[in-house]
């Protein structure tokens, strides 16, 4: 068993990708997608008009 660098969980050697378990990789991917979506939303004219009201 090997310890995940991100969450500290125990994983098999074959599961880790650059020292990080698949669950942590998925969480990081979702976090990046949500951050990109929020940035896109905040930059839209609709969002700006709604904030001015």
Secondary structure, 3 states (H helix, E strand, C coil): CEECCCCCCEECCCCCECCECHHHHHHHHHHHHHHHHHHHHHHCHHHHHHHHC
